[in-house]
Amino acid sequence: MEPTSVALGLPTVRKSWPETGLDVAELQRNGFEPLPFTEFLLKIHSRCNLACDYCYIYEMADQSWREQPKAMRREVFDDALRTIADHVRRFGPPAVSLVFFGGEPLMAGHADLEYFASQARAALEPITAVNLALQTNGVLLDDEFLRICDDWDIGITVSLDGDERSHDRHRRDRRGAGSYSRVAAALEKLTVGDRRHLLNGLLCVIDLANDPLQAYERLLAFQPPKVNFEIPLGNWTTPPPGLSADPGTTPYADWLIPIFDRWYGAPQLDTRIRMFENIMDLILGGTVESEVWGLGPTRIAVIETDGSVAQIDDLKATFSGATKLPSGQRNPLDQAMLVPEIVARQIGADALSDTCRACSIHTVCGGGHYVTRYRAGDGFRNPSVYCADLAKLIRHIESRMRADVATALHG
């Protein structure tokens, strides 16, 4: 390892793929054209009122949150909007998404959230269609926040890991108290009457200690329009919990398959599950907009509370400084489009390892979530640490689909 960071007391790492080994100029000579960003995660507060022990921002390799201002000032937000607007004018995407993010974004307070939402619409709607969204742990979601979200059409995604016991195993506050009761109370407010349309969906981080069907049934109790199951952000250097070195074991696929079978076999659609829908679409030869599945380009940028542009936060699970982008005189979003770390997320199969490209399902799994391919010293050109799990899940889903097609054709 290189010498440690004085500011954070954390190790830095030697440059590896794609920072070295990916020749962007050569790609451009061969016809590659980078795509502009269309989704912006605006970190309006960098701290959190919970202390979830699996959090990739606070509990993993990159501790740069300590260097960030706690809250984004209004003038910083306004500057960020000008940067985004300039980028959008130059490249002309038909629509963009702005996600109020954290930390916990609701810690910014009512007044600032309303200011940010109103300014975002005023600055960008004359240029392009704008989707506003909010990712929250739900603890602070009160009537005033719901009024603001309704007035400014902000869709809300809430993190919920299943029933009370499942959720509170990891999602506790700094005093050690579980957060389930407060999140459930907020969801009850959100899902009654004319507020239900604000709920975009629920986000559930997989914990192998939880019963999958029990967790799923509890999520369904809130009648979410969508559910996203998130596999923990482990990698080859920091393996995820419960994953052994034996490629014959597939604990995460084994956890997800009962949920897929319950969801797929339901007499009517209970909710949309993004993971399963993406896999099915890709098996059928379609394309999806996902940073986790398939080979489509990633077009997400993060704007930190100090206004700096960064790569997506998931990379904080790999090494210190993994999300940082170089600064310069140009619009930082325009400049980031040609950074190797961003380009690597837009070149599809060319970013995969030889092992992945030789695999028959690489167009579906996409080599696995980019973050889960990381190995210190090698970088990100490896199969996913979840390779065996992904293969088992995809082949199970494909088998169910093939059986249904055969039944439909032959009776």
N, C-alpha and C positions, 0 to 999 in steps of 0.2 A: 504494500500500500504506500501511497504517497504520504508526505508529512500531513499531520492533522491540521484542521482549520482552527485558527486561533480564536475566531469569533464564536464558533459553536462547539469546539472540542470534539469534532467528528472527523472521521477519516474521509479523504477524498479518494478518487480512484483514477487509475491511468486511463487515458483515452482509449476507447474501443469502438467497435461498429455500433452505430453508423457514423459517429463523430469522426472516426478515421475509417477509410476503406470504402466510403460511398462518395463517388465523384459526381457531384451535381452538375458541373459544367459539361461533363461527358454525356450525362443523361439528356441535358438540354440540346446538345448537338445531335442527339439521336431522336429528337422530337418530343421529349418530355416537356409538358407545360404544367407548372404548379397551379393548384386550384386555390382560390381565395377562401378565407375563413367565413363560415356562415353561422357558427354557434359560438357564443361568447359567455364564459362563466365569469361573472363579475363578483369578486370576493368583497362584499360590502362590510363584512366583519371577519377578522382572522382568528378570533377566539371562539370557544364553545362552552356552553353551560353544562355539557355532559363530559364524561371521561371514559368513553367506550374503549375497552382495552384492545380492540382490534383496529383502531382507527389508523389509516395509512398516513394521515397528516401529522398526528401528534405522537404516535407510538412506534413509527418505523424509522427507516434510515435517515431521511431528510428532516432536519429540525429547523429549517429556514423560517418557519412561521414565527419563531422567536424574534426575528429581525424585522418583521412587518409591523406597521402601525395596527393598533387594535381595530380601528374602524376606518373605513374609507371616508375622507372628507368630501364635502359636496363639490368643491372646486376640482378635486382629483377625479371625481365621477364625471363632471362636465368635460374635463380634458379627455377622459377615456371615450366619452360619446363622440367628441370631435374626431378622435383617432379612428373609431369604428366607422363614423359617417364618411370620412375621407376614403377609407378602404372600400366601403360599399359603393360609393360614387365611381371609384376608379374601375371596379370589376363588375358591378351591376348584378349581383345575385338577386333573384326574384323575391327572396324572403330570407330573413335572419331570425335567430332565436337569441334572446338574452336571458340568462338564468342567474337569478340572485342566489349567491352561494356563500359558503363560509369555509371553516368555522360553522357557526350558526348564524345565518343571515338575519334572523329576527332580533338578534341582539343589537342590531343597528337602531332599533326603535321605530315607532309608528311614523313619526314626522319624516325621518330620513327615507324610509321605504316609500312613502307616498311621493316625496320629492324625486327620488330616483325613478320611480315608475312614470311619473308625469313627464319628466325631462326626457326619458328614453323615447316615449311615444312622440313627443314634440320634435325631437331631433331627427328621428329615423323614419317615421311614417311618411313624411313627404318624399322619401327616397325609395323605400322598399316596404314590403309587408313585414310586420314585426310580431313575433310571438314572445310574450313575457312569461317566465316561469320562476318558480321558487322551490328549492330543495331544502327541507327543514326536518329537524328531529321532532317537531310538533309540540314541544313542551310549552313554548311561549305563545302558541297560536290562540289568540283571544278574539273577541268579537270585533275589536277595532282593526286588527290585522285582516280579519275576514272581510270587513267593510272595504278596506283599501284594495284588497285583491279583487273584490267584486267590481269596484268602481273602475279599476284600471285593467281588468281582464288579465289577471295573473294566475296561471295554472299552478297548482300546488301538488308536489310529491312529498309524501311523508315516509320516513324510515320507521319500519315496524318489523321486528324479527319473529313474529308469531304470537303465541299466547304469553301470559304474564311471566311464567317461569322461564320460558325460552328467551324472551326479550330482555328480561332483567339480569340474565346471566352475564351479559357483557355491557348493556346499555344503561350505565349507572351515572349518577351525578358525582360531583367531587367529594361529597360526604359519604358516598357509598350506597345511597338510596336508589332503588330501581326507578325507572322513568315510565314504566308501562301505564300506570293508572293515569298519569298526566297526558300521555300521548293518546290513550283511548278516549279520555274526556274531550280532547281537542278534536279527534276524529268524529265523535258523536256530534259536536257542534257543526263540523264541516259537512256532514252527510245528511243533515236534516233540511227539509224545506227547499228553498230556492238557492241554497249554497252548494248543493251537491255537484253542480256543474263545474265548480272550481277544482275538484279533486282530479288531478291527472292520473294518480296511481299511488301504489305503495312499493317501497323498496325494501327487500328482505335480504340480509346477508346470511349466507348459509353457515350453520353451525351443525357439525355432524352429531353433536350430543343431543340435538333436538329431533323429535319425531317429525318426519317430513309432512305426513298427511295431517297431523295435528296442527302444525304450523300453518299449512295451507288453508285448512278449514277456518282457522281464526282470522286469517287475512280476508277470506271470503265473507266473513260476518259483516264487514264494513262495505260490502258490495263495491269494491273498487273497479273502475273501468279497465285498469291495467295493473299487472303485478310484474315486477322485475326481480328475479332472484340473482343475487350477485355472489360469485365465487370469490373467496378471500384472495387478496392480492399477494400471494406467495410467488416465489421464483426459485431458481436453482440454488442461489446463494442463501436465501432465507425461505426454506420450504414452508408451505402452508400447513396448518394443524391437521394431523391425522393422515397425512400422505406419506406412505412408506417408500423405500427405494425399490420395492418389488413391483415391477410393471404389471404384474398380474392382479394387483389390488386396485380397485377403482371406487373408493368410498364416496366421491362426489357424484359420479354417475349413478351409483347405487342409491344415493339420497334423492336425486332428481327424478329417476325413472318412475317411482310410484306416483309422484305428482303428475308427471306427463301422462301416465296411463289413466289417472283419475280425471284429469282435464280433458284429454283427447276422447275418452270414452263417455263423457257426460252427455245425457240426452239433449241438453241445450248448453250453449256457451255460458259459463259462469263468469269469466273475465278473460281479458286478453293477457297472455304471458309472452312477453317480447322474446325471450330466449327461444322458446319452442316455435313461435311463429317465424322467427328469423331462420332457424334451422330448416324448417319445412319449406320455406320459400326458396332457400338456396339449394336444397335437394332437388327441387323442381326446376332448377336452372335459372331462377330469378335473381334479382339483386336486392340488397337491403342497405339501409343507412345505419351502420353500426360500427363502433370502434372495437367490437368484440368478435363479431362473426363475419365471415366472408372476407373478400379482398377489396372492398370498396375503400375509397380514400377517407382519412380522418380530416375533418375540417373544423376542429375545435381549438379555440385559444382561451387562455385564462388571463384575466387582468387582476393583479394582486391589489391589496388595499393601498399600497403606495403608488399605484398606477402603472407599474411595470408589467410588460407582457411576458407570459410564461407558457410552458407546455402544460398539458393536462395534469392535474394533481395526482393521478394514479401512479405516476412515475416516482413519487416520493417514497414509494415502497421499495425502491431499488438501491439508490445510493445518494449521498448528500450532494445537492446541486443538480440533480437530474432534470429538474424542470426549467432551469435557467436558460435564457436566450441572450445572445449578444445584443448590445445596444449600439446605436449609430445615429446618423443624422436624418435618415429616411423615416417615413412612417413605420413604426416597429412591427406592425402587422404585415405590411408589404415586405419588409426585410425578412421576417420570419419564414415567409413562404419558400425561401431558398436555403434555409438552414438544413444541413443533412438530417438532423433529428426530426424535423417536420417532413421533409421529403420522403424519408423512410416510411412514413405512415401513409404515403400516397402512391406508391409504386407497385402495390399489389404483390403478386407472386415473386417479383424480383427482390423483395425484402426477406423472403423466406430462406431457411436453410436448405441444403440439398436434400436432407432427409424429408423435410416437409413437402418439397416440390415433387418428390417421387411418390408421395402418398396419394391414394385415390380420392380422399375426402378433403384435400387441402383447400378446395374452393368453398367448402362449407365451413370448416373450422377456422380457415384463414390463418392457420399456424398457431391458433390460440391467441388470447388477449396479449397484445404486445408486451405488456409489463411482465407477464408470467413467463416470457422467454429469456429473461435476463439471467446472465451468469457473470459474476465478477471476472474480469480479464478477457472475456469473450464478447461482452455486450449483449445485443438483442437478436443476433442471428442464430438462434437455437430453436428446437421444438419447444413447445410450452411444457412447463413442469406438470401440467394437467393433461398431457398428450393421451395417455391411456384412458382417462376419464372421458375426454371429449370424443374419442373414437367410439367408446362403448355407447355413450348417449346418442350420438348421431346415428350409429348403425341400428340401435333399438328403434329410434323414431322412423328411420327409413324402412325397417322391417314392418312396422305397424302400417305405414302408408302403402307399402307394396301389397300387403295382405288385403287391405281395403279395396285397392284397385282391382286385384284379382277377383275378389268377391263380386264387385260391381260388374266386371266383364263376363264372369262365368256363372254367377248366381250361386 
